[in-house]
Amino acid sequence: MVHVYNCHPFSSQQIVQVEQEPGLVCCGGGALFVVATGGCKVEAYSVEQEGCPFICRFATMGTVKSIQHSRTGDYLVTIEEKNNATYLRAYTNWRHQAEGKARVGVRLLGHLLGGASVRGGVQMEIIEIPLSERPVAVACCAVSGDLLVGCQNTLVLFSLRRQNQQSLNQSQQIVQQQSSTQSQAQNSSSNQNFLDFERSVILHLPKIKPKQVALCGGFVAVQAELEVLVLKLDVSSEPITLEESSETKKNHLEDQVDFLMLPRHQELLGDRAKDCDIPVNIEKTGLEDSTGQYTLSYVLFRRFTPDFFQGCSVEETQLHSLQLYPLFTRNQSGSVEEPACVFCFFSLPTAGYLYSLQGGVELLSAYQYPEKVLKAVLTDHLLHVITKSALQCFTVRCAAVAARIDDPYIDTTMKACPPCSLEVCALRMQLFIGLRSVCVYGRHVILLSTADAEAPEDGERSTQRRGLSRKWTISSPKESSSAGHGWNLYVVDTVSPLTLYQEMVEYSQRYAETNPQAQSLRHLLSEAHLLLRASLLRTSEQQRDMEGVPTASLQPEGVPAASLQLETDAETQTDSQELEDALRENCAQLGDCFSRASQKDCHLALPYYRMSGLSVTEIIARNRPLPSSPHSYGFGFLFYLKHHLLEETEQILTQEAADEVINIFSQSEPSQLVSVCASPSMINISPAQTLRILQHLEDSAGVSVPLTITMATMMLRLDDLPQYTQLMERHAEMLLVYGFIEESRLLLHGGGGGQHANIRPTALSRQLAKSQPGLLVAAMVALHENNKVQLEQADHIFKELGCEKCLQVDFWEAMLMASSQEAVIQELLFRLASVYIDRLTNGASDTHTNEPHTLSRRRSLKSADDLINSCSHYGTLFPWLSVLNPAHTTSSQHQEALYKLQSLLCGPSLSVGSVVPLMERLSEETLWGFSLHLLCSTRRGQYERSIEKLLDRCPQAIIAYANHQLQDTHTVLWWQKLLPELCSRTRAAADNSILLAALKETLVVVAMETSPTEFLELIPDDGTASYFLPHLLTCSQRHLLA
């Protein structure tokens, strides 16, 4: 379906004064090239200046049958006939003919001119390009300037080469031994570049006869009468084999023989295109060693069945207007020389087809023409088509594709753009008589009309004047010669995209007044959006081309190039700002459309409103219900409002706006009231009014934990602590924790993107820190385990609450019990060990000096016994520690920290090596300090050293230590280390009862674990036999029983 809107895309027209009837026209580089019918002469006119003044004229070497201009290289290429022979020629440096330089050089491809002709300066050159077959069609690449020639059954690609005077001399091996300083200076200062072409690749297509060809960025398109084939050429260093393609050709000839006479309709996209019956072979040119091997891939194949509709002959049902169109964007990530996307367009007399080739081949639009179209030209804004009697414009979807390539956030909740599949529309047409051809440069549409001999000229003029009343200019003050002939050459200027956008907006107001939810309103605003997108996506160079800024060679005399460039950049920046403002306005209008749309499309209101830059208050004002439906809000508006309030935004609503939001949701979606009240944007909400609304919700929907907590928050804001306490006591603590999981913003605000700088506690969190610290800790643990808050964010919350030395440690201990992530567990173990060591070192309480007195005296939520019983990371205290631990010689906080640290060291999880540097802060002078160091030594496997230290410091604990630690593989230390140490120390202090008792206990264990022979070897040589005999007897008896 094609929408039709009465928007006029044209602003003015001019008639170009040419002396002879034009036969061929083309444009490019700010110039219009006209070839007279049957003539051998090309005239150039400037389309960028008022009146299209004459630039230059030069003769060709034959009758021109086809002419093309290349933007890259600024050269012309023609297909000419002379003496029944067809030639392909390129004309370079043609602009120098405007400077009165009549010198013209003629040379063969690859043979650059030398000698006096080059030293005299740059001159116009005619390059003869030899071909083995007759050229049928020619195309220039808008990206690289390469040349593609279509012959009978082959395509020949020529690469554009630039060579300067130095490389020319090297290639011709002209070595001048002696040259004057003056000539050297002249040559170095000129250093002119010369254009030449090099044959790169030859493609053989035996089953297709090219009528038109196109080339752009590696894509090659060839068009036959009813077939279009698009290929992709890539340069590869790997060799290619042609036998495969030849075999494929044979198979295709056998399989598709049934369709040679009457081809069937066929469309093959992407990889499927290789299944077409058009084999393509690559012929080597001999330059593969320097340029690399070309690889070929099929991109698109389209075949049409002949459609002989009424009034059209067989010849008139053929394809035409083949075009490969590149589009560059400002933010494209790849090479600047490569286009962001490439489009392929071709047309039948009744329909046109636009495909996107990059990022997957896709049919973007199919244009259904109201009458037979003779030719069409694609631009990034519009598609211009001509019939025999009219010029008409259709919208295109190039900007929709380019926007998605340029910006990855398109089609998300952040940004939006009308879809590529949006139906196209036709704008108001302009009537002419006898149109024959059309070409486009920037905003200038060049038309060639040839009226029938019997057609009255006056009727043509009156028709044109009625259609174009805005501006009518004649390029010369003298009378036009059109009165004596039946042809005219027009330059029709299109309006700027911003002007056309404004007209579309005015046109859309008709739909907005009658039916704000009309599909046509949304479609027209989407068309206006794509129009602005296309302008904003263009690079600055494309912008200058589009606006018709004079090129360097055609700039006004006396105006410096730098000054002209600065003025152009300033104008471009101003235009860009106006376009961006218009785009924001358009996004707001589209947001209004989708805010009242159905549930299928209502989600688009969110990204469009975001792109508009409007505040929430402004959007609320735009969506107030109509008087006819005072309680009706659109789905899209509610969708936007919910997402805005769910996000962590710094935009805080005023009390009036916040109360209005509450009323909106109480009428439209009462189930969202809890989430709305918890939003940081709603901090200025009226608590009394909100409480009444929440109470009504509870009466109608029933009691829920999040609703109760929200009501308690409102009571807290009203300073009604008794009612607050009553509401919080409605549910058990675990149910309240589940309520906080469901709506975490009741406890904290901010923290988006993983940053903790903006995260902050709510008033409810501060109250819980005072009255229910256990609930606050449990809730924070639950939020962390449900990925609602990160560990660093939770630490920041407790610091904001002033509880970093008490509740924060309780939170870490609770996290250690709940977490199953190994990295988190090790981090928490290290933090807790550091805190315990700090408390033992400072001997102070576990609170900050600035904290209230009630918090400074608060005990930990979990005692050491609680942690040992409930957390596997806290181990049971070793029995021998009871001998070293003081009874009640320290404060309760100090003793609690000691037990917890000892429990961590006795547990299986703490990495002792990580806390050893921290343990250096603890002195071994006290028994509790000595016990911690001894635990570290034992955990690190230093048993012998630990035995020595324990015998030195506290020998009464040695047996308890040995019974617990010297087991399994360490049992041998009883007689290898402990027994010799005790014997040695007892010998030095025979009256030490502690050592004697320890020695006796050690002998009992040794007698049980060793054989009599081993026991005898362990008895010291100077020992008393009577002392060891009872243990030897016990050992022997045990051995005999065994």
KOLFIVO-605865 format. One record per residue (C-alpha): residue in one letter; x, y negated, z. Coordinates in steps of 0.05 Angstrom, whole numbers, padded with zeros to 5 digits, always signed. Layout:
// residues N
aXYZ...
END
This chain:
// residues 1042
m+00000+00000+00000v+00025-00069-00018h+00000-00129+00022v-00011-00194-00014y+00000-00260+00021n-00009-00329-00009c+00060-00354+00011h+00100-00392-00042p+00173-00371-00046f+00193-00423-00098s+00211-00496-00088s+00232-00525-00155q+00253-00508-00225q+00300-00537-00278i+00307-00527-00352v+00378-00513-00375q+00395-00552-00438v+00425-00502-00487e+00432-00518-00561q+00419-00449-00590e+00369-00395-00571p+00398-00353-00514g+00405-00279-00528l+00438-00256-00464v+00446-00289-00396c+00482-00270-00332c+00505-00308-00271g+00557-00306-00217g+00610-00349-00184g+00563-00409-00184a+00557-00407-00259l+00506-00387-00311f+00533-00354-00374v+00492-00359-00437v+00505-00321-00502a+00468-00346-00562t+00427-00298-00603g+00473-00262-00652g+00530-00309-00633c+00602-00300-00613k+00604-00356-00563v+00594-00359-00486e+00572-00423-00452a+00578-00433-00377y+00533-00480-00336s+00536-00496-00262v+00475-00473-00225e+00500-00502-00159q+00494-00575-00182e+00433-00616-00199g+00415-00611-00272c+00458-00550-00286p+00515-00589-00320f+00556-00558-00375i+00622-00527-00352c+00657-00498-00412r+00650-00459-00476f+00694-00405-00505a+00690-00358-00564t+00687-00283-00562m+00720-00235-00611g+00655-00202-00631t+00580-00204-00624v+00563-00196-00551k+00515-00139-00536s+00523-00138-00461i+00555-00185-00410q+00569-00179-00336h+00604-00223-00285s+00647-00197-00228r+00647-00237-00164t+00712-00205-00143g+00765-00229-00192d+00716-00279-00224y+00720-00246-00292l+00671-00230-00348v+00665-00164-00382t+00629-00155-00448i+00609-00101-00497e+00619-00130-00567e+00609-00107-00638k+00649-00126-00699n+00653-00093-00766n+00608-00036-00742a+00656-00021-00685t+00642-00029-00610y+00693-00059-00563l+00700-00069-00488r+00734-00134-00467a+00747-00172-00403y+00754-00248-00400t+00796-00274-00341n+00812-00345-00320w+00754-00370-00361r+00746-00432-00316h+00810-00462-00345q+00772-00476-00409a+00735-00530-00371e+00801-00566-00360g+00813-00575-00434k+00863-00518-00438a+00848-00486-00505r+00903-00434-00499v+00877-00363-00499g+00919-00300-00492v+00896-00234-00521r+00928-00170-00496l+00916-00096-00487l+00899-00063-00422g+00962-00054-00380h+01005-00099-00424l+01014-00164-00385l+01037-00224-00425g+01107-00250-00414g+01153-00303-00441a+01133-00375-00454s+01058-00362-00451v+01063-00342-00378r+01115-00393-00358g+01071-00447-00386g+01018-00434-00333v+00955-00394-00324q+00911-00390-00385m+00848-00354-00404e+00861-00282-00423i+00821-00232-00464i+00838-00161-00443e+00822-00107-00494i+00802-00043-00459p+00808+00017-00506l+00759+00075-00499s+00754+00142-00534e+00678+00136-00538r+00631+00080-00554p+00613+00040-00490v+00539+00038-00475a+00534+00004-00407v+00582-00032-00360a+00579-00051-00286c+00625-00088-00238c+00635-00071-00165a+00614-00128-00120v+00662-00105-00066s+00727-00087-00101g+00718-00117-00171d+00729-00048-00203l+00697-00035-00271l+00652+00023-00290v+00638+00038-00363g+00584+00085-00386c+00595+00120-00452q+00557+00174-00490n+00568+00229-00438t+00623+00202-00395l+00635+00150-00341v+00703+00115-00339l+00725+00078-00276f+00777+00023-00281s+00809-00004-00218l+00822-00079-00213r+00895-00095-00203r+00927-00161-00185q+00999-00174-00205n+01041-00236-00196q+01098-00263-00239q+01151-00227-00198s+01119-00158-00206l+01108-00174-00280n+01182-00187-00290q+01199-00123-00253s+01151-00081-00294q+01178-00108-00359q+01250-00102-00333i+01268-00173-00351v+01328-00191-00311q+01354-00261-00318q+01426-00266-00295q+01428-00342-00296s+01370-00388-00282s+01368-00460-00261t+01347-00482-00192q+01291-00522-00223s+01260-00462-00258q+01266-00420-00195a+01229-00472-00155q+01175-00476-00208n+01166-00401-00210s+01164-00394-00135s+01114-00450-00127s+01067-00424-00180n+01070-00349-00165q+01006-00340-00203n+00965-00276-00198f+00945-00239-00262l+00886-00191-00267d+00892-00124-00300f+00856-00058-00299e+00879+00013-00290r+00840+00074-00311s+00827+00113-00247v+00780+00170-00262i+00737+00198-00317l+00672+00233-00301h+00640+00279-00353l+00565+00286-00351p+00546+00331-00410k+00472+00334-00393i+00457+00261-00384k+00461+00201-00431p+00474+00137-00392k+00430+00077-00406q+00452+00037-00346v+00508+00045-00294a+00522+00014-00227l+00583+00013-00181c+00591-00008-00109g+00638+00012-00053g+00653+00082-00079f+00581+00096-00100v+00570+00109-00174a+00500+00107-00203v+00479+00127-00273q+00410+00119-00303a+00381+00155-00363e+00312+00147-00392l+00277+00182-00335e+00333+00204-00289v+00377+00170-00237l+00439+00203-00207v+00480+00172-00151l+00549+00200-00135k+00601+00183-00082l+00674+00180-00102d+00727+00187-00047v+00802+00188-00053s+00834+00249-00021s+00906+00273-00016e+00884+00346-00024p+00880+00377-00093i+00813+00392-00123t+00792+00449-00168l+00748+00439-00228e+00731+00512-00241e+00679+00510-00187s+00641+00453-00220s+00646+00487-00287e+00616+00551-00259t+00562+00510-00227k+00548+00479-00295k+00538+00548-00326n+00492+00570-00270h+00451+00507-00277l+00445+00516-00352e+00418+00586-00341d+00371+00568-00283q+00342+00504-00310v+00332+00523-00383d+00257+00522-00373f+00257+00447-00358l+00298+00420-00416m+00238+00403-00460l+00192+00374-00407p+00229+00357-00343r+00191+00364-00278h+00187+00309-00226q+00243+00319-00176e+00273+00281-00117l+00335+00308-00083l+00367+00269-00026g+00434+00276+00008d+00465+00346+00005r+00405+00372-00033a+00423+00328-00092k+00478+00377-00113d+00423+00426-00131c+00403+00384-00191d+00417+00409-00261i+00467+00353-00277p+00538+00380-00272v+00594+00329-00264n+00667+00344-00280i+00727+00301-00261e+00781+00292-00313k+00851+00278-00289t+00882+00214-00313g+00954+00230-00295l+00956+00177-00240e+00934+00224-00184d+01004+00226-00153s+01001+00151-00138t+00927+00141-00126g+00908+00208-00096q+00857+00259-00118y+00784+00238-00127t+00732+00281-00093l+00660+00279-00115s+00595+00287-00075y+00523+00282-00096v+00482+00230-00060l+00415+00221-00096f+00379+00250-00156r+00311+00228-00180r+00275+00252-00242f+00208+00226-00266t+00156+00260-00310p+00137+00217-00370d+00075+00176-00355f+00042+00150-00418f-00009+00104-00390q-00054+00059-00431g-00019+00005-00470c+00051+00033-00463s+00092+00069-00515v+00142+00124-00502e+00200+00073-00501e+00164+00030-00450t+00160+00086-00398q+00234+00087-00386l+00273+00068-00323h+00306+00001-00318s+00339-00048-00269l+00388+00000-00237q+00425-00035-00182l+00472-00017-00124y+00468-00073-00073p+00518-00080-00016l+00501-00115+00049f+00554-00141+00097t+00540-00160+00169r+00575-00205+00218n+00587-00152+00271q+00603-00091+00229s+00655-00048+00264g+00688-00017+00203s+00732-00049+00150v+00712-00119+00131e+00721-00101+00058e+00671-00044+00063p+00597-00061+00064a+00557-00043+00125c+00504-00010+00081v+00491+00001+00007f+00423+00004-00026c+00401+00033-00093f+00344+00004-00132f+00313+00026-00198s+00246+00015-00229l+00194+00042-00276p+00147-00005-00312t+00094+00009-00259a+00134+00023-00196g+00201+00007-00164y+00241+00048-00114l+00290+00025-00061y+00337+00075-00026s+00386+00067+00030l+00450+00107+00017q+00492+00102+00080g+00477+00137+00145g+00432+00186+00109v+00396+00176+00043e+00325+00150+00054l+00270+00122+00010l+00256+00054+00042s+00201+00026-00002a+00161+00044-00064y+00134-00018-00100q+00069-00011-00139y+00066-00066-00191p-00001-00097-00212e+00022-00098-00285k+00080-00074-00327v+00147-00101-00302l+00202-00115-00351k+00261-00125-00303a+00274-00131-00228v+00332-00158-00187l+00344-00140-00113t+00370-00190-00062d+00377-00183+00014h+00314-00225+00023l+00268-00211-00035l+00257-00168-00096h+00246-00211-00158v+00208-00179-00215i+00184-00207-00281t+00126-00187-00325k+00112-00215-00393s+00076-00274-00362a+00096-00281-00289l+00152-00282-00238q+00134-00248-00172c+00170-00234-00107f+00165-00174-00061t+00194-00166+00008v+00250-00116+00020r+00272-00074+00079c+00347-00083+00073a+00351-00124+00137a+00315-00070+00177v+00369-00020+00158a+00427-00068+00167a+00401-00091+00235r+00402-00020+00262i+00473-00009+00236d+00496-00075+00263d+00465-00070+00333p+00461-00003+00370y+00411-00031+00419i+00357-00036+00366d+00298+00010+00379t+00310+00011+00454t+00277-00025+00511m+00327-00080+00502k+00317-00099+00428a+00269-00083+00372c+00262-00093+00297p+00205-00077+00250p+00213-00007+00222c+00246+00008+00155s+00181+00042+00134l+00141-00022+00142e+00095-00032+00082v+00120-00084+00033c+00082-00146+00013a+00077-00188-00050l+00082-00264-00047r+00047-00314-00093m+00069-00306-00165q+00091-00361-00213l+00063-00360-00284f+00107-00365-00346i+00100-00347-00419g+00141-00294-00454l+00191-00276-00400r+00247-00232-00425s+00302-00228-00372v+00318-00249-00301c+00382-00255-00260v+00395-00283-00191y+00451-00322-00158g+00439-00342-00086r+00373-00379-00083h+00373-00392-00158v+00330-00347-00202i+00348-00354-00276l+00293-00337-00326l+00295-00331-00401s+00229-00339-00436t+00213-00331-00510a+00142-00347-00529d+00108-00320-00590a+00110-00363-00652e+00036-00376-00651a+00033-00392-00577p+00020-00466-00565e+00076-00500-00528d+00029-00549-00494g-00009-00493-00461e+00056-00465-00434r+00078-00532-00405s+00010-00546-00372t+00009-00476-00342q+00078-00485-00313r+00063-00554-00284r+00002-00528-00249g+00042-00472-00218l+00101-00514-00195s+00080-00581-00168r+00136-00589-00116k+00193-00611-00161w+00207-00616-00236t+00275-00636-00260i+00305-00641-00330s+00380-00630-00336s+00389-00687-00386p+00356-00754-00396k+00347-00740-00470e+00285-00704-00494s+00285-00629-00489s+00292-00592-00553s+00240-00542-00529a+00187-00577-00571g+00218-00549-00633h+00229-00477-00610g+00194-00423-00572w+00244-00407-00517n+00267-00437-00451l+00319-00422-00399y+00296-00438-00328v+00331-00442-00261v+00278-00432-00208d+00301-00446-00137t+00272-00406-00079v+00257-00439-00013s+00303-00428+00045p+00288-00368+00089l+00271-00415+00147t+00220-00453+00104l+00188-00388+00079y+00186-00364+00151q+00150-00426+00173e+00099-00418+00117m+00088-00346+00138v+00076-00369+00210e+00026-00420+00187y-00007-00368+00144s-00010-00320+00203q-00049-00370+00245r-00111-00354+00203y-00109-00283+00228a-00093-00304+00299e-00154-00349+00303t-00202-00297+00275n-00174-00231+00301p-00111-00233+00346q-00106-00157+00342a-00110-00153+00266q-00060-00107+00232s-00046-00160+00180l-00024-00210+00233r+00027-00161+00260h+00051-00143+00190l+00060-00215+00169l+00099-00232+00232s+00142-00171+00221e+00156-00195+00150a+00176-00263+00178h+00221-00228+00229l+00258-00189+00175l+00266-00252+00135l+00303-00285+00194r+00342-00221+00208a+00369-00220+00137s+00394-00291+00144l+00426-00280+00212l+00461-00216+00190r+00497-00249+00132t+00569-00268+00139s+00590-00341+00131e+00615-00327+00060q+00549-00295+00041q+00513-00354+00073r+00551-00403+00028d+00535-00361-00033m+00462-00358-00014e+00456-00432-00002g+00492-00449-00067v+00554-00484-00037p+00602-00505-00092t+00661-00458-00103a+00732-00482-00099s+00738-00491-00174l+00672-00528-00180q+00676-00574-00119p+00664-00649-00131e+00725-00689-00151g+00758-00730-00097v+00732-00687-00041p+00786-00647-00004a+00774-00573+00002a+00787-00574+00077s+00736-00629+00088l+00684-00592+00046q+00698-00528+00085l+00689-00564+00153e+00623-00595+00130t+00599-00527+00104d+00617-00492+00169a+00581-00545+00210e+00519-00539+00167t+00522-00463+00172q+00528-00467+00248t+00468-00514+00251d+00427-00469+00206s+00446-00408+00248q+00421-00443+00311e+00356-00461+00277l+00348-00389+00253e+00362-00362+00323d+00310-00409+00353a+00260-00387+00300l+00276-00314+00314r+00262-00324+00389e+00196-00357+00371n+00179-00300+00325c+00196-00249+00378a+00149-00284+00426q+00094-00280+00374l+00107-00207+00361g+00108-00195+00435d+00039-00227+00440c+00014-00180+00384f+00041-00117+00417s+00020-00139+00486r-00053-00129+00464a-00038-00069+00419s-00061+00002+00430q-00023+00051+00473k+00014+00077+00412d+00052+00012+00399c+00045-00025+00465h+00116-00008+00487l+00144-00055+00434a+00120-00115+00474l+00178-00103+00523p+00237-00111+00475y+00205-00168+00435y+00190-00208+00498r+00261-00196+00522m+00289-00222+00456s+00244-00283+00461g+00281-00311+00521l+00215-00330+00555s+00209-00327+00631v+00160-00280+00665t+00117-00340+00684e+00113-00362+00612i+00095-00293+00588i+00041-00287+00642a+00012-00353+00618r+00010-00327+00546n-00027-00264+00567r-00082-00291+00611p-00148-00257+00593l-00195-00290+00545p-00260-00319+00573s-00298-00264+00538s-00261-00211+00578p-00237-00243+00643h-00211-00178+00673s-00177-00147+00613y-00102-00145+00605g-00067-00113+00546f-00029-00047+00552g+00034-00078+00524f+00033-00136+00574l+00025-00088+00632f+00080-00045+00604y+00127-00105+00599l+00108-00129+00669k+00120-00060+00700h+00189-00053+00668h+00209-00123+00686l+00190-00113+00759l+00223-00044+00761e+00289-00074+00739e+00339-00106+00785t+00333-00176+00759e+00354-00241+00792q+00293-00278+00767i+00250-00290+00829l+00178-00309+00819t+00146-00366+00855q+00092-00350+00906e+00038-00371+00857a+00065-00327+00802a+00078-00268+00849d+00007-00272+00876e-00020-00273+00805v+00021-00211+00789i-00010-00176+00849n-00079-00195+00826i-00064-00170+00756f-00043-00101+00780s-00099-00097+00832q-00148-00105+00774s-00112-00064+00721e-00067-00012+00753p-00076-00009+00829s-00031+00054+00832q+00029+00010+00815l+00019-00039+00873v+00071-00006+00917s+00125-00010+00863v+00105-00082+00848c+00109-00103+00921a+00178-00071+00927s+00206-00109+00868p+00261-00160+00886s+00225-00211+00841m+00165-00209+00888i+00201-00232+00950n+00159-00296+00953i+00093-00258+00954s+00039-00279+01003p+00040-00223+01057a-00030-00237+01083q-00064-00234+01015t-00023-00174+00994l-00041-00138+01059r-00114-00146+01044i-00105-00118+00974l-00064-00059+01001q-00116-00045+01054h-00170-00043+01001l-00126+00005+00960e-00118+00050+01021d-00193+00050+01033s-00207+00071+00961a-00148+00116+00944g-00130+00144+01012v-00069+00142+01057s+00000+00152+01027v+00068+00145+01059p+00096+00093+01010l+00033+00052+01018t+00038+00055+01093i+00111+00032+01091t+00092-00025+01045m+00037-00047+01092a+00086-00043+01150t+00133-00088+01110m+00078-00140+01102m+00064-00136+01177l+00138-00147+01190r+00137-00209+01146l+00078-00234+01187d+00119-00221+01252d+00066-00173+01277l+00112-00123+01309p+00058-00083+01346q+00019-00070+01281y+00085-00055+01246t+00103-00003+01299q+00034+00027+01295l+00038+00035+01220m+00108+00065+01223e+00086+00116+01275r+00031+00142+01230h+00078+00192+01197a+00134+00236+01219e+00205+00213+01206m+00216+00264+01150l+00153+00241+01114l+00178+00169+01119v+00244+00192+01088y+00205+00222+01030g+00169+00156+01023f+00235+00119+01017i+00258+00169+00964e+00195+00154+00924e+00206+00079+00929s+00278+00063+00947r+00269-00012+00938l+00232-00014+01004l+00301-00007+01036l+00349-00041+00988h+00350-00088+00929g+00400-00094+00872g+00456-00047+00856g+00443-00041+00782g+00499-00015+00738g+00536+00018+00796q+00560-00048+00825h+00552-00060+00900a+00566-00135+00899n+00492-00152+00889i+00462-00096+00930r+00429-00120+00993p+00385-00093+01049t+00313-00113+01056a+00280-00141+01118l+00253-00071+01133s+00325-00043+01133r+00346-00095+01184q+00288-00077+01228l+00303-00003+01223a+00376-00015+01242k+00350-00045+01307s+00291-00001+01324q+00300+00065+01286p+00373+00074+01266g+00365+00149+01258l+00310+00139+01206l+00353+00088+01168v+00412+00137+01166a+00369+00195+01145a+00337+00153+01090m+00404+00130+01063v+00429+00202+01062a+00366+00223+01024l+00374+00165+00974h+00447+00185+00961e+00429+00258+00951n+00374+00239+00903n+00421+00193+00863k+00385+00131+00885v+00446+00099+00916q+00521+00110+00911l+00568+00120+00970e+00601+00052+00961q+00533+00018+00956a+00510+00051+01021d+00574+00026+01055h+00559-00044+01030i+00489-00040+01058f+00515-00022+01128k+00566-00078+01125e+00511-00126+01106l+00472-00101+01167g+00533-00111+01212c+00537-00037+01228e+00600-00016+01192k+00631+00012+01257c+00571+00049+01283l+00514+00066+01236q+00561+00071+01178v+00601+00126+01215d+00535+00160+01233f+00517+00158+01159w+00584+00190+01140e+00573+00245+01191a+00503+00257+01166m+00528+00256+01094l+00580+00309+01111m+00524+00354+01134a+00481+00342+01072s+00529+00335+01014s+00551+00393+00970q+00599+00353+00925e+00671+00371+00940a+00698+00303+00921v+00649+00268+00967i+00663+00316+01023q+00739+00304+01021e+00728+00229+01018l+00682+00231+01078l+00729+00276+01118f+00786+00228+01107r+00743+00168+01126l+00718+00201+01189a+00787+00223+01210s+00812+00152+01200v+00755+00124+01242y+00767+00174+01299i+00841+00159+01299d+00826+00085+01300r+00780+00093+01359l+00831+00134+01397t+00887+00085+01381n+00850+00022+01400g+00812+00053+01458a+00754+00007+01440s+00681+00019+01426d+00656+00037+01357t+00626-00030+01342h+00648-00097+01314t+00661-00154+01362n+00606-00197+01330e+00552-00144+01337p+00495-00152+01387h+00504-00123+01455t+00450-00071+01444l+00489-00042+01385s+00557-00046+01418r+00535+00001+01474r+00497+00049+01428r+00522+00120+01427s+00531+00158+01363l+00470+00192+01335k+00506+00259+01334s+00552+00284+01390a+00611+00329+01377d+00571+00390+01400d+00514+00371+01353l+00562+00366+01294i+00596+00432+01312n+00529+00467+01315s+00500+00436+01252c+00558+00422+01205s+00605+00475+01178h+00661+00424+01167y+00666+00414+01243g+00699+00476+01274t+00691+00503+01345l+00746+00477+01390f+00803+00526+01399p+00803+00556+01470w+00872+00532+01486l+00850+00459+01476s+00810+00462+01540v+00876+00466+01578l+00903+00404+01542n+00840+00361+01541p+00829+00313+01599a+00767+00323+01641h+00739+00253+01651t+00799+00208+01651t+00776+00167+01590s+00713+00132+01568s+00656+00170+01537q+00668+00138+01468h+00741+00157+01472q+00727+00228+01492e+00674+00235+01438a+00723+00211+01385l+00776+00260+01411y+00729+00320+01409k+00704+00302+01338l+00775+00294+01311q+00796+00359+01344s+00735+00393+01315l+00753+00368+01245l+00823+00395+01253c+00795+00461+01277g+00748+00464+01217p+00762+00494+01149s+00753+00434+01104l+00798+00377+01126s+00863+00372+01088v+00915+00363+01144g+00967+00336+01097s+00923+00275+01082v+00917+00255+01155v+00988+00269+01178p+01010+00197+01161l+00952+00171+01202m+00970+00216+01261e+01036+00180+01269r+00997+00124+01303l+00980+00171+01360s+01031+00181+01415e+01048+00250+01442e+01059+00223+01512t+00987+00239+01532l+00962+00311+01532w+00904+00294+01485g+00953+00261+01436f+00999+00321+01442s+00940+00368+01429l+00925+00332+01363h+00996+00336+01338l+00999+00409+01360l+00935+00422+01319c+00967+00391+01258s+01030+00432+01265t+00990+00496+01274r+00945+00481+01214r+01008+00470+01172g+01034+00539+01193q+01091+00514+01239y+01078+00567+01293e+01149+00574+01319r+01157+00500+01327s+01089+00496+01361i+01109+00551+01411e+01171+00513+01430k+01134+00447+01438l+01079+00479+01478l+01129+00515+01525d+01164+00449+01534r+01102+00408+01548c+01047+00454+01575p+01069+00526+01585q+01004+00544+01621a+00969+00541+01554i+01018+00585+01517i+00981+00651+01528a+00914+00621+01507y+00948+00592+01445a+00983+00658+01428n+00919+00699+01438h+00882+00654+01389q+00935+00636+01338l+00985+00695+01337q+00940+00746+01303d+00941+00788+01240t+01003+00770+01200h+01029+00725+01256t+01025+00779+01310v+01100+00794+01302l+01113+00725+01332w+01094+00753+01400w+01160+00792+01403q+01201+00756+01351k+01191+00686+01379l+01149+00682+01442l+01183+00739+01481p+01254+00715+01470e+01234+00644+01487l+01200+00665+01553c+01259+00710+01572s+01308+00654+01559r+01267+00602+01598t+01252+00650+01655r+01325+00665+01662a+01338+00591+01670a+01280+00580+01719a+01268+00646+01755d+01221+00615+01806n+01174+00586+01753s+01110+00625+01766i+01076+00598+01702l+01132+00625+01658l+01133+00691+01696a+01059+00700+01687a+01065+00683+01614l+01122+00733+01607k+01081+00787+01640e+01022+00775+01594t+01068+00775+01534l+01099+00842+01553v+01029+00872+01559v+01014+00850+01487v+01082+00873+01461a+01074+00941+01495m+01007+00950+01460e+01032+00929+01391t+01101+00963+01386s+01131+01033+01390p+01175+01055+01450t+01237+01050+01407e+01220+00980+01384f+01203+00961+01455l+01270+00985+01481e+01305+00943+01428l+01267+00882+01451i+01288+00888+01525p+01345+00839+01538d+01412+00869+01555d+01417+00832+01621g+01345+00845+01641t+01323+00882+01704a+01302+00952+01686s+01251+00958+01742y+01215+00897+01714f+01207+00926+01643l+01198+01000+01661p+01122+00995+01675h+01110+00963+01608l+01156+01014+01574l+01116+01070+01607t+01051+01039+01583c+01079+01034+01513s+01101+01107+01514q+01035+01132+01540r+00997+01093+01487h+01044+01121+01434l+01033+01193+01458l+00958+01185+01458a+00961+01156+01388
END
